[in-house]
Amino acid sequence: MRRWLGLVFISIAVALIIVDSTIVNVAIPSIVDELGISSTEVQWVQETYTLVFASLLLVFGTLADRFGRRRLLLIGVVVFALSSVLAALASDGTLLIASRTLQGLGGAMILPASLSIINATFRGRDRAIAFAVWGSTIGGMAAVGPLLGGWLTTYFSWRWAFGINVPLGVIIVIGVLVFALESREEPRRIDLVGAVLSVLLFASLVFGLIEGRTYGWFLSNNPPSFWTLDISPIPFAFLVALLALVAFVAWGLWRQRRGESTMLAFGLLRIPSFRNGNIAALIVSLGEFGIILSLPLWLQNVLGYDALQTGFVILALAIGSFVASGFAGAFGNRIAPVLIVRVGILAEILGLVAVALAISPDAEWWHIVPGLFVYGFGVGCATAQLTGVVLKDVPVDQSGQGSGTQSTSRQIGSALGIAILGTVLFTSLGAGLQARLDDRAEIPASVRSQIVELVVDSSGTAIPALAERSPDAAADARAAFSDATRYSALAAAGFLVLGFLATLRLGSRRVE
């Protein structure tokens, strides 16, 4: 009984970091309005968290194995709660982004430690149930976050979207101390060089994807203050990422031949379920939560919903995920987990396409909800079962490193997905709005450019104010934002199609 109660509080800890990563999406319009952050800063509010999260999962997964899984989880919760206080008190975009960086640090401790504890504590059928609970928590909380954030933002302040983490953190610490069991393996030296290379790899790659539309993909049309070359810094960022990747792999393989520890579990990649499962997890994560970035902005800035109403719409995703948890629990030991994963991904694709087809400037909430429910059902099915498939053959003494690698695959995919889909959203918005305004000869060319820049840089929050000065331009902006949101959803569905194809390389045996 104790281990199941421990699972409850471990799941709440996971919920803490998942809720926070989604709660911000609903609060973004209010943050933009109060702090005046740009659309690029909007992406960085999300990306700094995800970037640090992904970069350090391998490090903390290894540390969890060596210094105590429960201990690292508790430290992570404390760091996360304290950084949430800093985020709630942020006075500008820079401080908010810095606070989100510290939150990513805490989250990177929590996630691999939680997975490692489950992998080390449960076996057989119990493990399948435990992973179903863990995965459903992720899927469900991804949608409960916007509802909670909407309520707090509407009736209190966006700052409480971060402040709520403090009492939750206290509850988690007490519950984990009382019910969760400690476990660790024989300590070994940490691969510091590999850790630095991994951070350099992920940071430069995501920087290039996010800032490409700002600084130019090749020629420098709007260079940062520190840049003096005609060529954009973006190609150099991608080159650094490529060199860091080559160095990271070469260094890791060299250490492995010497029998030393590595950041990435290269030895575990010989296990087919682990290798192929991680590839599938990375690709699926590229599209899995893409709609959560763009949909709240569209609902509030185009349809005029407030934050709470937006949260209620996205609640359909959570309901679908919880329904999926019952489905996975009922059939998880009768049907091969990989088949449930495939059903889940297909449901996600169908749901995203349905949402994309329903998006228009005149849409109603009930046009969107059915697609979100189907999408949420897919997330609930795919997330937990894919985790089980990836880790089912990993030795217990390497469970932290294995779970860290699996979590890193997901977070790399998530980071790249947010960067790519955010670029699709805002690039499409700018191009689409410019094309529509070019047909309005009564608006001077210079004013058209100013309107496009205003709408894009404000992530659409300028549309309501624009409507008071130029209803026609505002109508064009709403139509362009709807098109851009649709393209973003379809791009996410495209990544999920690739993820489904990747699962075809996974076996269909039941987890023993």
C-alpha positions in Angstrom: 0.0 0.0 0.0 2.8 2.4 0.9 4.3 2.2 -2.6 1.0 3.0 -4.2 0.5 6.1 -1.9 4.0 7.0 -2.9 3.0 6.8 -6.5 0.2 9.3 -5.9 2.6 11.9 -4.6 5.1 11.2 -7.3 2.4 11.7 -9.9 1.4 15.0 -8.2 5.1 16.0 -8.5 5.0 15.2 -12.2 1.7 17.1 -12.5 3.4 20.1 -10.9 5.9 20.5 -13.8 3.4 19.5 -16.5 0.7 21.9 -15.2 3.3 24.7 -15.1 4.4 24.1 -18.6 0.8 24.5 -19.9 -0.6 26.9 -17.4 1.6 29.6 -18.8 0.0 29.4 -22.3 -3.3 30.7 -21.0 -1.6 33.4 -19.0 0.5 34.6 -21.9 -1.9 37.2 -23.1 -2.1 38.8 -19.7 1.7 38.6 -19.3 2.1 40.3 -22.7 -0.3 43.0 -21.7 1.3 43.7 -18.3 5.0 43.2 -19.1 4.9 44.1 -22.8 7.0 41.2 -24.0 7.5 40.4 -27.7 6.4 37.3 -29.6 10.0 36.0 -29.5 10.0 36.5 -25.8 6.7 34.6 -25.6 8.4 31.6 -27.2 11.4 32.0 -24.9 9.2 32.0 -21.8 8.3 28.5 -22.9 11.6 27.5 -24.5 14.0 28.4 -21.7 12.0 26.1 -19.4 11.9 23.3 -22.0 15.5 23.9 -23.1 17.0 23.7 -19.6 14.7 20.8 -18.9 15.8 18.8 -21.9 19.5 19.7 -21.5 19.8 18.5 -17.9 17.5 15.4 -17.9 20.4 13.1 -18.7 22.6 14.6 -16.0 20.0 14.4 -13.3 18.8 10.9 -14.4 22.4 9.7 -13.7 22.6 11.6 -10.4 19.3 10.1 -9.3 20.8 6.6 -9.7 23.9 7.5 -7.8 22.8 9.8 -5.0 19.2 8.7 -4.4 16.1 9.0 -6.5 13.8 10.2 -3.8 16.4 12.7 -2.6 16.8 14.3 -6.1 13.1 14.4 -6.6 12.7 16.3 -3.3 15.5 18.8 -4.2 13.8 19.3 -7.6 10.5 20.1 -6.0 12.1 22.7 -3.6 14.0 24.4 -6.5 10.8 24.4 -8.6 8.7 26.0 -5.9 11.3 28.7 -5.0 11.8 29.6 -8.7 8.0 29.8 -9.0 8.1 32.6 -6.4 10.6 34.5 -8.5 8.5 34.1 -11.6 5.4 35.3 -9.8 7.3 38.5 -8.7 8.9 39.1 -12.1 8.8 42.8 -13.2 9.8 42.3 -16.9 10.3 39.7 -19.5 14.0 39.1 -18.8 13.3 38.3 -15.1 10.4 36.0 -16.1 12.6 34.1 -18.6 15.4 33.8 -16.0 12.9 32.4 -13.4 11.6 29.9 -16.0 15.2 28.8 -16.5 15.4 27.9 -12.8 12.1 26.2 -13.0 13.5 24.0 -15.9 16.4 23.1 -13.5 14.0 21.9 -10.9 11.8 20.1 -13.4 14.8 18.3 -14.8 15.4 16.8 -11.4 11.8 15.8 -10.9 10.9 13.9 -14.1 13.7 11.3 -14.4 13.7 10.7 -10.7 10.0 10.0 -10.8 10.3 7.6 -13.6 13.3 5.9 -12.0 11.5 5.4 -8.7 8.6 3.7 -10.6 10.9 1.6 -12.7 12.8 0.5 -9.5 9.7 -0.1 -7.4 7.1 -1.8 -9.6 7.3 -5.0 -11.7 5.1 -6.9 -14.1 1.4 -6.0 -14.1 1.9 -3.4 -11.3 4.5 -1.6 -13.4 2.1 -1.3 -16.4 -0.6 0.2 -14.0 2.0 2.5 -12.5 3.1 3.8 -15.9 -0.5 4.2 -16.9 -1.1 6.4 -13.9 2.1 8.4 -14.6 1.3 8.8 -18.2 -2.3 9.8 -17.7 -1.2 12.4 -15.2 0.9 14.0 -17.9 -1.9 13.9 -20.5 -4.5 15.1 -18.1 -2.5 17.8 -16.4 -1.5 19.2 -19.8 -5.1 20.3 -20.1 -6.0 20.9 -16.5 -3.2 23.5 -16.4 -4.9 25.9 -18.8 -8.2 25.6 -16.8 -6.4 26.3 -13.5 -4.4 29.1 -15.2 -7.5 30.6 -16.7 -9.3 30.7 -13.4 -6.3 32.2 -11.6 -5.6 34.7 -14.4 -9.2 35.8 -14.8 -10.1 36.2 -11.1 -6.7 37.0 -9.5 -3.6 37.6 -11.6 -1.3 35.6 -13.9 1.2 35.8 -11.1 -0.9 33.3 -9.1 -0.4 30.8 -12.0 3.2 30.5 -10.6 2.4 31.1 -7.0 0.1 28.1 -6.8 3.2 25.9 -7.1 4.3 26.7 -3.6 1.5 25.0 -1.6 1.5 22.1 -4.0 5.3 21.8 -3.5 4.8 21.6 0.3 2.2 18.8 -0.1 4.5 16.9 -2.5 7.5 17.1 -0.1 5.5 15.8 2.9 3.9 13.0 0.9 7.1 11.8 -0.8 9.0 11.8 2.5 6.3 9.7 4.2 5.4 7.2 1.5 8.1 7.1 -1.3 11.0 4.6 -0.9 14.6 5.7 -1.4 16.8 3.7 -3.8 20.2 4.2 -5.4 23.0 2.4 -7.2 26.7 2.3 -6.8 28.1 5.8 -7.5 30.3 6.5 -10.5 32.0 9.6 -11.8 29.9 12.0 -13.7 30.6 12.7 -17.4 31.0 16.5 -17.1 32.3 17.0 -20.6 29.3 15.1 -22.0 27.0 17.2 -19.9 28.5 20.4 -21.3 28.3 19.2 -24.9 24.7 18.2 -24.5 23.7 21.6 -23.1 25.7 23.3 -26.0 23.9 21.0 -28.5 20.4 21.7 -27.4 20.9 25.4 -26.6 22.3 26.2 -30.1 19.8 24.1 -31.9 16.7 25.6 -30.2 18.2 29.1 -30.4 18.5 28.7 -34.2 15.0 27.4 -34.6 13.4 30.2 -32.5 15.4 33.2 -33.6 15.6 32.3 -37.3 12.6 34.3 -38.3 13.9 37.3 -36.2 17.5 37.4 -37.3 17.1 35.8 -40.8 17.8 32.2 -41.8 20.9 33.0 -43.8 21.3 36.8 -44.4 21.2 39.0 -41.4 18.1 41.3 -41.8 17.8 42.2 -38.1 21.0 41.3 -36.4 21.4 41.3 -32.6 23.5 44.1 -31.1 26.6 41.8 -30.7 26.6 40.7 -34.3 28.5 42.5 -37.1 28.5 40.1 -40.0 26.2 40.3 -43.0 25.5 36.6 -42.6 22.9 35.8 -39.9 24.0 34.2 -36.7 21.5 31.4 -37.3 23.6 29.2 -39.6 26.5 29.5 -37.1 24.1 28.3 -34.3 23.2 25.3 -36.4 26.8 24.6 -37.1 27.6 24.7 -33.4 24.8 22.3 -32.8 26.1 19.9 -35.5 29.7 20.0 -34.1 28.5 19.5 -30.6 26.4 16.5 -31.7 29.4 14.9 -33.3 31.7 15.6 -30.3 29.0 14.4 -27.9 28.7 11.0 -29.7 32.4 10.6 -30.2 33.2 11.5 -26.6 30.5 9.2 -25.2 31.6 6.2 -27.3 35.2 6.8 -26.3 34.2 6.8 -22.6 32.1 3.7 -23.1 35.0 1.8 -24.6 37.1 2.7 -21.5 34.3 1.4 -19.2 33.5 4.9 -17.9 30.1 6.5 -17.4 28.4 8.5 -20.2 25.6 11.0 -20.3 23.6 9.1 -22.9 23.1 5.4 -22.3 24.9 4.3 -25.4 25.0 0.7 -24.1 21.2 0.7 -23.6 20.8 1.7 -27.3 21.7 -2.0 -28.1 18.3 -2.9 -26.7 15.8 -2.7 -29.6 12.8 -1.7 -27.6 14.8 1.1 -25.9 16.5 2.4 -29.1 13.4 2.3 -31.4 11.1 3.5 -28.6 13.3 6.6 -28.0 13.2 7.5 -31.7 9.4 7.2 -31.7 9.1 9.2 -28.5 11.2 12.0 -29.9 9.2 12.3 -33.2 5.9 12.0 -31.5 6.8 14.7 -29.0 7.5 17.1 -31.9 3.8 17.3 -32.5 2.1 16.0 -29.3 1.6 19.3 -27.5 1.9 21.7 -30.4 -1.7 22.7 -30.3 -1.3 23.9 -26.7 1.0 26.7 -27.8 -1.2 28.3 -30.4 -4.8 27.4 -29.4 -5.0 29.6 -26.2 -3.7 32.6 -28.2 -6.3 32.0 -30.9 -9.2 31.5 -28.5 -8.5 34.7 -26.6 -7.3 37.0 -29.4 -9.5 35.9 -32.2 -12.7 34.5 -30.6 -12.5 36.9 -27.7 -12.6 34.3 -24.9 -11.2 35.2 -21.5 -8.6 33.0 -19.8 -11.1 31.0 -17.8 -13.3 30.3 -20.8 -10.2 29.2 -22.7 -9.3 26.8 -19.9 -12.8 25.3 -20.0 -12.4 24.7 -23.8 -9.1 22.9 -23.4 -10.5 20.9 -20.5 -11.9 18.6 -23.2 -8.3 17.4 -23.7 -8.0 16.5 -20.0 -11.3 14.6 -20.1 -10.2 12.6 -23.1 -6.9 11.8 -21.4 -8.6 10.5 -18.2 -10.9 8.4 -20.3 -7.8 7.0 -22.0 -6.4 6.1 -18.6 -9.3 3.8 -18.0 -9.0 2.3 -21.4 -5.2 1.7 -20.9 -5.8 0.2 -17.4 -8.5 -2.1 -18.7 -6.6 -3.4 -21.7 -3.0 -2.7 -20.9 -2.4 -6.3 -19.9 -4.5 -7.9 -22.6 -3.2 -5.9 -25.6 0.4 -5.3 -26.5 1.3 -1.8 -25.2 2.7 -0.8 -28.6 -0.7 -1.4 -30.2 -2.2 1.0 -27.6 0.5 3.5 -28.5 -0.4 3.3 -32.2 -4.1 3.7 -31.4 -3.3 6.7 -29.3 -1.2 8.4 -32.0 -3.8 7.8 -34.6 -6.4 9.4 -32.3 -4.1 12.4 -31.8 -3.7 12.8 -35.6 -7.5 12.5 -36.1 -8.1 15.0 -33.3 -5.7 17.6 -34.6 -7.1 17.4 -38.1 -10.6 17.8 -36.7 -9.5 20.9 -34.7 -7.7 22.3 -37.7 -10.8 22.0 -39.9 -12.9 23.7 -37.2 -10.7 26.7 -36.8 -12.1 29.9 -38.3 -12.6 33.5 -37.2 -16.3 32.7 -36.6 -15.9 29.3 -34.9 -17.7 28.4 -31.7 -16.3 26.5 -28.7 -18.3 23.4 -29.5 -16.7 23.2 -32.9 -13.3 22.7 -31.2 -14.2 20.5 -28.2 -14.8 17.1 -30.0 -11.4 17.2 -31.7 -9.7 18.2 -28.5 -11.4 15.3 -26.7 -10.2 12.8 -29.3 -6.7 14.3 -29.2 -6.6 14.1 -25.4 -7.7 10.4 -25.6 -4.8 9.8 -27.9 -2.3 11.6 -25.6 -3.5 9.5 -22.7 -3.1 6.2 -24.5 0.2 7.0 -26.2 2.2 8.7 -23.4 2.2 6.1 -20.7 2.4 3.0 -22.8 5.2 4.3 -24.9 7.2 5.0 -21.7 6.6 1.4 -20.6 7.7 0.1 -24.0 10.9 2.1 -23.9 11.9 1.1 -20.3 10.6 -2.5 -20.1 13.9 -4.1 -20.9 16.2 -1.6 -19.1 18.1 -3.1 -16.1 17.0 -1.7 -12.7 20.6 -0.5 -11.9 20.4 1.7 -15.0 16.8 2.8 -14.6 17.7 6.4 -13.8 19.9 6.8 -16.9 17.4 5.0 -19.0 14.5 7.1 -17.8 16.6 10.2 -18.2 17.4 9.2 -21.8 13.7 8.5 -22.5 12.7 11.8 -20.9 15.3 13.6 -22.8 14.1 12.2 -26.1 10.6 13.5 -25.3 11.8 16.9 -24.1 14.1 17.3 -27.1 11.1 16.6 -29.3 8.9 18.9 -27.3 11.5 21.7 -27.4 12.0 21.3 -31.2 8.2 21.0 -31.6 7.5 24.3 -29.8 10.3 26.0 -31.7 9.2 24.7 -35.1 5.5 25.1 -34.6 5.9 28.5 -33.0 7.9 29.5 -36.1 5.2 28.1 -38.3 2.5 30.0 -36.3 4.2 33.4 -36.3 5.8 33.2 -39.8 2.4 32.2 -41.3 0.7 34.9 -39.4 3.0 37.6 -40.6 3.0 36.4 -44.3 -0.8 35.9 -44.3 -1.7 39.2 -42.7 0.7 41.1 -45.0 -0.9 39.4 -48.1 -4.4 40.3 -46.9 -3.5 43.9 -46.1 -1.8 44.4 -49.5 -5.2 44.1 -51.0 -6.4 47.1 -49.1 -5.1 50.1 -51.1 -6.7 52.5 -48.7 -4.1 51.6 -46.1 -0.6 53.1 -46.8 2.2 50.6 -47.2 4.1 51.8 -44.2 1.0 51.4 -42.0 0.5 47.9 -43.3 4.0 46.9 -42.2 3.4 48.5 -38.8 0.2 46.6 -38.3 1.8 43.3 -39.3 4.7 43.9 -36.9 2.4 44.9 -34.1 0.1 41.9 -34.4 3.0 39.4 -34.7 5.2 40.9 -31.9 2.2 41.0 -29.6 1.3 37.4 -30.4 -2.1 38.6 -31.5 -3.0 40.5 -28.3 -3.1 43.8 -30.3 -6.0 42.6 -32.4 -8.8 43.8 -30.0 -7.3 47.3 -29.8 -6.8 47.3 -33.6 -10.5 46.6 -34.1 -11.3 50.0 -32.5 -9.1 51.9 -35.0 -9.5 49.8 -38.2 -12.2 47.1 -38.2 -11.2 45.8 -41.6 -7.5 45.4 -40.6 -8.6 43.6 -37.5 -10.8 41.3 -39.5 -7.8 40.5 -41.7 -5.7 39.9 -38.6 -8.3 37.5 -37.1 -8.5 35.6 -40.4 -4.7 35.4 -40.7 -4.3 34.3 -37.1 -6.9 31.5 -37.7 -5.0 30.4 -40.8 -1.7 30.3 -38.9 -3.2 28.3 -36.1 -4.6 25.9 -38.5 -1.3 25.4 -40.2 0.4 24.9 -36.9 -2.1 22.2 -36.0 -1.6 20.4 -39.3 2.1 20.6 -39.0 1.8 19.0 -35.5 -0.4 16.2 -37.1 2.3 15.7 -39.7 5.0 15.1 -37.1 2.6 12.6 -35.4 2.3 10.7 -38.7 6.0 10.4 -38.7 5.9 9.2 -35.1 3.3 6.6 -36.0 5.6 5.3 -38.8 8.4 5.1 -36.2 6.4 2.9 -34.0 6.2 0.3 -36.7 9.8 -0.6 -35.8 8.7 -1.6 -32.3 7.7 -5.1 -31.5 4.2 -6.0 -30.5 4.9 -8.3 -27.5 3.2 -7.7 -24.2 5.3 -6.4 -21.3 6.2 -9.2 -19.0 
